[in-house]
Amino acid sequence: MLLEHRGRRPSVHESAYIAPTAVLCGAVVVGEGARILHGAVLTAEDGEVRVGENVVVMENALVRGRGEHPAVVGDSVLIGPHAHVNGATIEDEVFVATGASVFPGAVAGTRSELRINSVLHVNSRLAPDTVVPIGWIAAGDPAQLFSPNSTTGCGRCSGTWISRAPCTASPGGRRCGR
């Protein structure tokens, strides 16, 4: 389904395939040979969505362009089912696996991989050829990798910004917030 939003309509290359249940809304550009599969949503919320050549956006994935952060997807990229790319740049030949999340301002470098349920945090930059393992978080510029069991926190306590453990050094036992 191609929807006009704020006076802009999607533009789809004639060789691209858009499944009947996919939604493209607003300032969305889909490149040559791309495939947007069933239930995928590409939506321009005040920021463009640009999808390169030979990209596959799989079932129920979300690609959202935001005002200050357009969503830019390079060539030969695979975005897996239930993945979220929100105002981020995905460079060429990147694999974004099932359930992975890429947040505003983030950049996934060329040939990088975000494995199942991994996260590339806000304004983080993942170096080319980097693999974020299943369930891990990449944060920072350049991105550092944190396992689901990481104990990296504020450095003052036993709390961790990844787990729900309370910060023993902060008032009221709140999470350390890093």
N, C-alpha and C positions, 0 to 999 in steps of 0.2 A: 504494500500500500504506500503510495507516494502522497505526502501531505504538504500543502503550503503552510508555512508558519512565518508570521511577521513579514509577509510579502515575498518570501523566498521559497522556491520549489527545488526539490532534489534534481540533480543532473546525473544521469546514469549512462555510461558508455554503452553503445549498442551491443557489444559482445559480452557485457556483464549479465549475470543471472540474479534476479531478485525473486525469492520464493514468494508465493502468494500471501503467506501469513507474516512476512517480514514487514517492518514499518520503517520508512525513511521520512523524516520530518524536517522541513526547513532547508537551510543552507548546507546540504549534503552533496558531496561529489564522489561518485564511485567510478574507479578507473577500469581500464581495459581488462577483460578476463576475470574480473572479481566475481565472487559468489557470496551472496548474502542469504543465509539459509533460514529455515522456518523459525518464526518467533523472535528472530534477531531484531533489535531496535537500534537505529542510528538516528540520533536526534540532535539538532542544533539549538541549544538553549542559549541564545545570544552569542554563540561562538560557532564557527564552522566545523564540519566534520569532513575530512578529506581522506579517502581510501585509495591507495595506489593500485598498481597493476597486479593481477594474479593473487589477490588477497582472498582468503576464505574467512568469513565471519560465521561461526557455527550457531547452532540452535540456541535460542534464548540468551544470546550474548547482548550486552549493552555497550554502545559506543556513544558518548555524549560530549558535544562541544560546549564550552562555557565561555562567558564573556571575555575574561582575560586569558583563558586557556583553551584554544581550539584543540580538537582531537585530530591528530595527524598520524595516519597509518601508512608506512612506507610500502614498498613493493615486496611481494612474495612473503607475506605475513600470514600466520594462522592464528586466529583468535578463537579459542575453544568454547564449548558450551558453558553457559552461565558465567562467563568471564565478564568483567567490568573494566572498561577503559574510559576514564572520566577526565576530560580536559588534559590529556597527556599526549606525548609524542612517542610513537612506536616506530623505530627506524627499520630499515630493510632486513628481511629474512629473520624476523623475530618470531618465536613461538610463545604464545600466551595460552597456557593450558586451562583446562576445565576449572572454573571457580576462581581463577586468579583475579586480583584487583590491582588496578593501576590508577593512582590518584592524581588530582590536578597538579600540573607543573612538572610531573615526573617525565623522565626520558629513559626509555629502554633502548640501549645501544644496539647497533647492528649485530645480528646473529646471536643475541642473548636469548635466554630461555627463562620464562617464569613458569615453574612447574605447578602442579595441582594445588589450588588454594593458597598459593603464595601471594605476597603483597609487595608492591613497590610504592613506598610512602610518598606523601605530598612533597613536591619540589626536590625529589631525589633523582640522582643520575646514576643509572646502571651502566657500567663500562661495557663496550663491545665484547662479545664472546663469553659473558658471565652467565652462569647458571644459578638461579635461585631455587634451591631444593624444595621438595614438597612441604608445604605448610610454613616455610620460612618467611622472614620479613627482611626486605632490603630498605635501608634508610640512610639518608645523607648524600652529600655531594663531595667526593664520590661515595657511592652507596657502600655501606658495610652490611654484612649478612648476619642475621640473628636467628638462631634456632628457636623452635617453640619452647624449648627448655632453658633458654638463655637466662642468666642471672645478672645481666648487665642492667644496672639501674642508675640511680642518681649518684652513686659513689659514696653516699652517706649512710646507707641502710641496707637491709637485706631484701627490700622490696624491688620489684622489677617492673619496668614499663610494659613488658609483654604479658606477665601473669597478672592475676588479680590479688596477689599478695599485698597486704598493707605496708606502707612505708613507715618504719618505726621512728624515723627522724623527723617526719612532718607533723604539724599540728593535726590532731584528730585522727591520725593513722591513715590519712588519705594516700592514694597512690602517688608515687613520686613525680609522675607527669612528664617524664622524658620521652 
